[in-house]
Amino acid sequence: MEPTTKIWMDGELVDWADAKVHVMSHALHYGTGVFEGIRVYHTDEGQAIFRHRDHIKRLLDSAKVLGMDVPYTLDELIDANRETVRANGANVDYLRPIAYLGGQRVGLNPIGVDVKVNIICVHMGSYLGEDMQANGATLITSSWEKPSNRAAALSAKICGNYVNSVLAKQEAIRAGADEALMINSNGNVAEGSGENVFLVRDGALHTPMVSDAVLEGITRNSVIELARDEGIEVVQRSMTRTELYVADEVFMTGTAAEVTPIRMIDNRLIADGKPGPVTKRLQALFANVASGRNQRYRRWLDVL
Ligand SMILES: Cc1ncc(COP(=O)(O)O)c(C=O)c1O
């Protein structure tokens, strides 16, 4: 990834090369941070931050779950994100705000440890690759189970939760697949390492429930709303891995992955192995909405 110009650190824009964190930071040792990934789209009106308020609300909710007091309000964080995008020019397309415990002492006790907030803004491009967006990505079921809701606070984007996703992603890439499919502790489908999963069956969309150990994705929520507005039925329910194998279509959603068709899971082609009509329709609709060409969802864009 190419460095950009400025990183926002606790209220100040600093040069990329000077954005340093102390090695004793609590978060480095124990994963005690929360973060967001937010797309910046290029619209005719200018750069636009997608569902900005919803992402910052989720960041603050994640911090609440972790018991961390973020020293900025929602509106202050929104202003800081805007300032960071502006400072990094026209090419950036992805924002990564992160709030974490700093400090300089050994020990798990987080009480009283400083909370730091940094905002990074980069050019990411297509996360899974242009070819996967067009022709579909391949998945393998991970041997790593998604922790249960008893073991982790999964609806919060807590840094430490992502070790599980990293293990799964590494396993998938080493096996020659593009992404991992994670199964939850009940044996049902959870999500990808950083994406939610949908299947299409008889024209209806099905996706795991939030209680199936998934992150409540903002792209998931957007696609559900777009689909319902298009008259497509959406069912949130637990589903098995084998239902995905025999689905008419499968796709994943995420800020980074946007809407990505899935063409193969565990060496089984999904239908004929080509992106299906419902996936293509929602993918095109999402792209139109994100780039500001569909005024009906203009409220999702925070144009700078
Ligand atoms: C584990 C996980 N699931 C799902 C998602 C998709 O969520 P969103 O659409 O809000 O990016 C992400 C990415 O944020 C994620 O990390």
The ligand as an SDF file (V2000), in Angstrom:
LIG
                    3D

 16 16  0  0  0  0  0  0  0  0999 V2000
  -15.6900   -9.6390   10.4490 C   0  0  0  0  0  0  0  0  0  0  0  0
  -16.3820   -8.7080    9.5090 C   0  0  0  0  0  0  0  0  0  0  0  0
  -17.5940   -9.0340    9.0350 N   0  0  0  0  0  0  0  0  0  0  0  0
  -18.2560   -8.2360    8.1830 C   0  0  0  0  0  0  0  0  0  0  0  0
  -17.7190   -7.0330    7.7540 C   0  0  0  0  0  0  0  0  0  0  0  0
  -18.4830   -6.1450    6.8220 C   0  0  0  0  0  0  0  0  0  0  0  0
  -18.9130   -4.9990    7.5160 O   0  0  0  0  0  0  0  0  0  0  0  0
  -19.0750   -3.6080    6.7700 P   0  0  0  0  0  0  0  0  0  0  0  0
  -20.0180   -3.8420    5.6460 O   0  0  0  0  0  0  0  0  0  0  0  0
  -19.6410   -2.7000    7.8060 O   0  0  0  0  0  0  0  0  0  0  0  0
  -17.7370   -3.2100    6.3150 O   0  0  0  0  0  0  0  0  0  0  0  0
  -16.4570   -6.6510    8.2070 C   0  0  0  0  0  0  0  0  0  0  0  0
  -15.8350   -5.3900    7.7800 C   0  0  0  0  0  0  0  0  0  0  0  0
  -15.9820   -4.3820    8.4310 O   0  0  0  0  0  0  0  0  0  0  0  0
  -15.7770   -7.4950    9.1140 C   0  0  0  0  0  0  0  0  0  0  0  0
  -14.5710   -7.1620    9.5690 O   0  0  0  0  0  0  0  0  0  0  0  0
  1  2  1  0
  2  3  1  0
  2 15  2  0
  3  4  2  0
  4  5  1  0
  5  6  1  0
  5 12  2  0
  6  7  1  0
  7  8  1  0
  8  9  2  0
  8 10  1  0
  8 11  1  0
 12 13  1  0
 12 15  1  0
 13 14  2  0
 15 16  1  0
M  END
$$$$
